[in-house]
Each structure stands twice: as structure tokens, then as C-alpha cells.
């Protein structure tokens, strides 16, 4: 039996295809036809399942390289934790309704408290890897705070055992990166860890002391371990050209959230993938007062959009970006084709192509805020929002 999706306005990686029909078997796209009527295609069989999407947009499923959502799902309020398995299950339901098919959950080994405690971080990874009934592809983005020496052995074990799908190094100490001043850093610690004011200065001093002990060789050793295990590597909050040059030389290929235009330009010059946050695009400004992400995209320095701390902003950010740059195709590639290519997965996922997995989303424009109507993963319908239609909307209003 085939799944046939017909009457779609399909966004391919090189063109828009109106009245498209996709033929899917065993989770793989077998054929893409431009015929408006399924009956005209001789490949159709009596038992095939046919879904008419009535001219709505058909996009590749979104691939999210950096999602912090699991943290808020586990700990929605400071000190109030829910079971990890419950949190993942509920989060998956929301993510498929928002158009995500592959999600790299950002798990921070930061030596902090709450969900950024190293023990809890390890528990989250274990649950993500052992799930038997996942709806989406749950993948692990391990974020290592370079001043967290206590978790170094554990992080190396996770890398060597290939329990990690993406590895990034980050430095949240004051005086660089996002936190150029002590006031910036104090505000970050206050909001993230909810520490008492009396602790913040001591934490800052300890972070600075530890950072002085870090050598390039220390970080290069970690990158080599990840590379040996075929794990893509990324940096976080790049703020200098020199740092980007070192990353390129070391083998890091992804730059997340560069702080300024110069470092983003240098990363693009080195043909690194540059990641920006959908919340920044949706709001038009960084939550930390840093660079506006859309400016990096318009300059040609950023090519990947991630959900960062708010998954609900992702699809809206795609369409807003499309308006800003004048290309829906290019904007869609920033959440599908480019992430897949950055991970070396572009032969399997990331675009609507014959021979690729049928990870697809059906999207209705719905004014300024697009809405996901259906989500397919490997040709299986995992979400349907057909209950939301114009008549229902009129009745509610």
C-alpha cells in the first residue's frame, strides 16, 4: 500500500511545485508528480491511502539543532521537577504539532543546579536514548561548559560511547561571549539558576579562575574525541575573529549564536554553518540585547535557524524570514536542508526528494501566523490538526 499526498503546493529545495502529488512507500518518497489528479497517475492502486491537502503548503519536516525546551518541560518552575519520561512524552506531542520531525535536545553539562545539574543531564540523555515509543526523532545535543571540570570524565564517556548526536563547547564565564560585563553575567546567573545574590559574585570569581586554567589543547582533545566518534561539533556565542579561526583549525564546523557581525562573517568565510535563534527573529531582537538574527541572515552570514528556548517561534520565524529575504524556498531550507547537510544527513532527510524519508508537514498560512495541519515522519501520520478549520474558527469567534 502506498500513501499518496495530492494537491499540494510543495516547497522543494530548488523550486515551488504547484498541484504536486507525492507517492510514498515504506516511508520513502518514491515519486513526485505534477499531475493535479491522482487518477491520472498509473501508479495508483485500489488500496492506496490518498490524502488531499487542498492546495496547502507541503514542507520538509523541521530539523532543530538546538532546543532547550526539555529543560522547561522538566522544571516549569524553579525547584519544581517532573519525571523525565513524562516531560519528554508531553513535549513530543507539542513538537509534532509545531512541525518538528528531528529535534536535538540541548542537554547542558554546566555544573549548575536544577535541570543543569550533571546528574539530571545524564538522566535526560539516558531516557532520550532508551525510548521505545518516540513520536519524533529525539537526538542529543550535548552542551559542555568548559569550566565544568567535574563532568569532564562523564562527557568523554558519553562521546566515546556515541550517546551524543551533536557536541558543542560553551563558555558562560563573565568578560566574554554573551556576558561582556559582570552585570550581564550576574543577570544570567540570577535568571538561569535562581541563586541568591550573595552567591553570584563567588560563582563569577570561580568561573574566571577556572577559565584561566583552560588551554587550547584541553579543548582540542575533546573535539578530537567527538570527531573520532563521527559526532558533529559546534561552538557557542563566538565573539572574536580569532576564536572562529581557532575553531575552523580545530575542526568545529558549526557556529551557534555569534555575538557580532564580524565573527559571523568570519565563520561564513570559513564555510562554517552559522546558527541563529527563531525567538530572536520572531521578536526582532535578542533577549540579551545582542545582534538581531535577521540581520545576519540578510547579510548572508547565517544559514540555519533553531528554536533555541521557544519552539513555538520556529515556523513563524521561517515565514518572517521568507518575507525579509524574498524567498520561501531559502527560508525553509534554513530549518531543513542546511541543518541536515551540517550533520551529514542530507542524503536521508532535509528536503522533499525522491529516495528520501517522507518527513513532511502540511502548513496552512492562517494569516500572519502559519499553522501545521499535518505532520508525517517516515510516511506515517503522527499529527493531524484537521479539527482546526475555518468553520470551527468562526464558531469560536
Helices and strands as residue ranges (DSSP letters): E 3-11, E 16-25, E 28-33, G 38-40, E 49-52, E 57-60, E 62-67, H 69-74, H 84-97, E 100-109, G 114-116, H 118-130, E 137-145, G 149-151, H 152-160, E 166-170, H 182-193, H 197-211, H 216-228, E 232-236, H 241-250, E 254-256, H 261-269, E 273-277, H 278-283, H 293-298, E 304-306, G 311-313, H 314-325, H 328-333, H 337-342, E 360-364, E 371-377, E 380-384, H 390-396
